[in-house]
Amino acid sequence: MKIIATDRSGVSREIEGRDNWTLMEMLRDAGLPITAECGGACACATCHVYVEDGWYEKLPPKSDAETDMLDMALAVQENSRLACQITCSDALDGITVTLAPE
C-alpha cells in the first residue's frame, strides 16, 4: 500500500506502507520529522496528522484515549488524528496525510 505524506515544509512524498503497521511507524521509518515520543502507546500527541477528505471518513472512529490526547495537541482540526492509531491496510491504499505543526 502507498501513503502520500506532506511534511511541515509542504513537501509531499509517497512512502510504502506495511499491513498491520501503524501510520506513525511508516512515517517515522521513512525519515519524516515525526517525534512519536510515546512509541505508539497513544500517550502523547507528537504523531498528530491531518487526514485528507475522503480518507478521514474511511478510518475507524477515534477512541476516547485518542480524543483526550488530541485535546492536548496544537492546531487541532476536524480531520486531526494520531498516526499511531491508524493501522495500515489495503483499504487505506493511497491515504493522504499532512504532518501537523509541532
N, C-alpha and C positions, 0 to 999 in steps of 0.2 A: 504494500500500500504506500501511497505517497502522501506527504504532508507539505503544505505550502506555508512557510513561516516568514513573517516580516519582522525584522529586528527593530530596535528603537530608533535607528537612524533611517528607517524606511526602505532598507534593502531586503528584497524577497529572495528566498531560495527554496528549492524543492529538496526535501530530505526523505529518505526511505524509512518507513515505519515497520515495526515488527508486531505481529499478532500477539495480543495479551501483554504487551509492554505499555507503559503509560506514555502519554504525550510528553510529559515532563522528562522522562528518561531519553526519549528520542531527541528532544530539543537540546538537552544537556550534552548528550553524546555527539551531536552534530556540531558542537562548539558554539552554539548560540549563547549569548550572555544571560543565562537564567540561573539564579542563585540556588534555588531549591534547597534551602538551609536544612529543612527537616527530612530531606531524603525521600519525600513522598508520603509522609505519615499524616498529611492534612493537618499539620500543627503550626503552619505559618502561611503566609500569602506570597512568598517570594517566587512562585511559579505562575503568577497571575497572567492570564492571557485574555485577549478579546477574540471571540469566535465569530467568524463572519456569518451574516444572514444566510439562511438555507442550511447551514451546518449546525448552528446552535440548537435548532428545533429537533435535530436527529439525536441529540445527546440525552442520556437519562437525566431526570431531574436532579438538582443539587441536593445533597444530603444536608441535614441540619449542621453538621460539623463544617462542611464547605461554606455554607451560608455564614456561619459565625466567623470563619477565617476571612472571608471576603469583606465582612463588616469592618475589619481592621486594615484592609488594603487601601492604597491610594488610587484615586481616579477610577473608581468602580463605575461600570456602565451596565446597562441591561444585558449585554452579551458577555459579561465577565464570567470567567470560570477559572478554576485552578487546574493547571495542566496535569498535576499528579492524580486528578480524579477522572481523567479521560483515558479510557483504555482503547488502544489501537485495535482495529478490526477492519475486515473488508468493507463493512458498512460505512466506514469513515474514510474510505479511499478518496483522496483529494481534499480533505479537510483543510481549511484556510484559517490561520490564526495570526494575530499580531501580539508581540510581547508588550505588556502594559508597562508604564513608567515604573522605575524602581522607587 
